[in-house]
Amino acid sequence: MLQDGGGMTAAADSSVKDTTTQGFVKDVIEESKRQPVLVDFWAPWCGPCKQLTPILEKAVKAAKGKVKLVKMNIDDHPAIPGQMGIQSIPAVIAFSNGQPVDGFMGALPESQVVQFLERLTKGKISNDDQDLLKTADAALAAGDPTGAAEIYAGLLAQESGNVQALAGLTRCYVETGALEQAKQTLALVPEAKRSDAAVAAARAALEVAEQAKDLGPIAELEGKVLANPLDHQARFDLAVALNANGKRAEAVEHLIAIIKRDRKWNDDGARKQLVQFFEAWGFADPAAVDGRKRLSSILFA
């Protein structure tokens, strides 16, 4: 796996390079006769350039040799951009068969950059990271947090700020009971991304797991509920403990029972806990789908 990763890195490196005024003809004009070449005109002082260049690099690497990216610092090499009439940056010009054929100005979002490359290469650009994320998510959903964690960690080795991978790795730690590591991983999510859906789900999963730490054995909680079916706190604690043991449908059952008997108990606590479960499980989870239907039937009856 590590060897494959190294091979992929080497291949990706060959698709991105810097050029100079002297190297422009070879790196861009001649190279574009073999496959399209993007020229990224940038400068160290340009903020939008710093946003765009990583997006360009990622999209070009995902194209797997269908296109190359050549970067030119206009401060160090002003002649070519001057000849081409480049007056503002970032500016991206696509060359094919030795001629400029397309381009755009400004920092576009990743989706538009990918669409631009697809028009240029007349083919679908694969997104390896998205494929790997789907594989990791599937492994986690199938009960293999260790295998999923390896994939998430590999993605983070390439891109430490990958929010989806950070969220996924957090959930892996939660599943294996490594709650401190889960907290540390979640703390790495940038402030601006903490409202992301995947991050919110990971946070909910961690909070639910922490709730279950201080509860007694399930058998003891079940005994309390049997002795007094109206002991809502015991039933609530039992639902949290059942969830921590993977018994989601049973957890839903007990919280629904509380809501049916006393909707306002503990400041609507049973409903709030149920919603947190849904967020932690993912809204497509079968237990979440069933629970949402049952909750709606009560709330909107």
GUNU-285761 format. One line per field, with one value per residue (C-alpha): x, y, z. Coordinates in steps of 0.5 Angstrom, whole numbers. Layout:
<nodes>
xx: X|... .
yy: Y|... .
zz: Z|... .
</nodes>
This chain:
<nodes>
xx: 0|6|9|3|3|10|9|3|6|12|7|3|10|11|5|6|12|15|18|22|22|28|24|17|18|20|15|9|9|12|9|2|3|3|-3|-6|-2|-5|0|-2|1|2|6|8|4|-3|-8|-13|-7|-5|-13|-13|-6|-7|-14|-11|-5|-11|-15|-9|-6|-13|-13|-8|-3|-9|-6|0|0|6|7|10|12|11|15|21|19|15|17|12|6|7|7|1|-3|-4|-6|-9|-7|-9|-9|-10|-9|-9|-5|-6|-2|2|-3|-7|-14|-18|-17|-20|-18|-19|-20|-25|-28|-26|-32|-31|-24|-25|-31|-26|-21|-26|-28|-21|-19|-26|-26|-28|-23|-23|-23|-18|-19|-27|-26|-22|-27|-32|-28|-27|-34|-36|-31|-33|-40|-39|-36|-28|-26|-19|-19|-22|-17|-12|-15|-17|-10|-7|-11|-9|-2|-3|-7|-7|-13|-18|-24|-28|-22|-21|-28|-28|-22|-25|-31|-26|-23|-30|-32|-25|-26|-20|-24|-18|-15|-22|-22|-15|-17|-23|-19|-15|-21|-20|-25|-28|-30|-33|-40|-39|-44|-39|-35|-42|-44|-37|-38|-44|-42|-36|-41|-46|-40|-37|-45|-44|-38|-41|-47|-48|-48|-54|-57|-57|-61|-66|-67|-69|-74|-77|-78|-81|-83|-84|-77|-75|-68|-66|-70|-66|-59|-61|-62|-55|-52|-55|-53|-46|-46|-49|-56|-59|-66|-67|-64|-69|-75|-73|-73|-79|-83|-81|-83|-90|-91|-88|-86|-83|-79|-72|-74|-75|-69|-71|-73|-66|-62|-66|-64|-57|-57|-59|-54|-48|-51|-52|-59|-59|-58|-63|-65|-64|-69|-74|-73|-75|-81|-83|-81|-85|-91|-91|-90|-95|-100 .
yy: 0|5|3|4|11|13|11|15|21|21|20|26|30|30|33|40|44|51|54|60|65|61|54|57|54|47|47|50|51|44|40|42|39|32|34|40|45|50|56|59|66|68|72|71|77|75|72|69|65|62|59|57|54|48|47|47|42|37|37|36|30|27|28|22|25|28|35|38|45|49|55|62|67|73|77|73|72|78|78|72|75|82|79|76|82|79|85|81|75|69|68|61|60|53|51|46|44|50|55|59|56|57|61|64|70|69|64|59|54|47|44|50|48|41|43|47|41|36|41|42|34|32|27|26|28|22|24|19|23|22|15|13|17|13|7|9|11|4|0|4|3|-4|-5|-4|2|0|-1|6|9|7|10|17|17|16|22|26|25|28|33|35|39|34|36|29|25|28|27|20|19|22|17|11|13|14|7|4|7|12|18|22|21|23|29|31|29|33|39|39|41|49|54|56|48|46|47|42|36|31|34|36|28|26|31|28|21|23|27|21|16|21|21|13|13|14|10|3|-4|-5|-10|-6|0|-5|-8|0|1|-6|-4|3|4|11|12|16|18|10|9|15|12|6|8|12|5|1|6|5|-2|-2|-3|3|0|-1|6|9|5|7|15|14|11|17|22|18|19|26|30|35|31|34|40|36|32|25|28|32|26|22|28|27|20|21|26|21|15|19|21|15|10|5|6|14|13|9|13|20|17|15|21|25|21|23|30|32|27 .
zz: 0|2|-4|-9|-5|-7|-14|-14|-11|-16|-22|-19|-18|-26|-28|-24|-25|-24|-30|-32|-38|-41|-40|-42|-50|-48|-41|-45|-52|-54|-48|-50|-57|-53|-48|-45|-41|-36|-34|-27|-27|-20|-15|-7|-5|-8|-3|-8|-12|-5|-5|-13|-14|-9|-12|-19|-17|-14|-20|-25|-21|-21|-28|-29|-34|-39|-37|-34|-30|-30|-25|-27|-22|-25|-20|-22|-29|-32|-39|-42|-38|-40|-47|-46|-43|-36|-32|-26|-22|-21|-29|-32|-39|-42|-48|-53|-60|-58|-58|-52|-52|-46|-39|-33|-28|-21|-16|-18|-13|-14|-18|-23|-24|-25|-30|-34|-34|-36|-42|-44|-44|-46|-41|-34|-28|-23|-16|-12|-5|-6|-8|-2|3|0|1|8|10|8|12|18|17|16|23|21|24|24|16|16|20|16|10|13|16|9|6|12|11|4|6|14|13|10|14|12|13|20|22|19|24|30|29|28|35|38|35|38|45|44|46|48|41|38|42|39|32|32|35|29|25|23|26|20|18|25|22|17|17|17|23|27|26|29|35|36|36|41|46|46|47|53|56|56|60|67|66|70|67|62|66|72|68|65|72|74|68|70|77|75|68|69|72|65|68|68|61|58|61|59|52|52|54|49|44|46|45|38|40|36|35|42|44|40|43|50|48|44|50|54|49|48|56|58|52|56|61|63|58|52|53|50|44|44|45|40|35|37|36|29|27|30|26|20|17|12|18|18|26|24|18|23|29|25|22|29|32|27|28|35|34|28|30 .
</nodes>
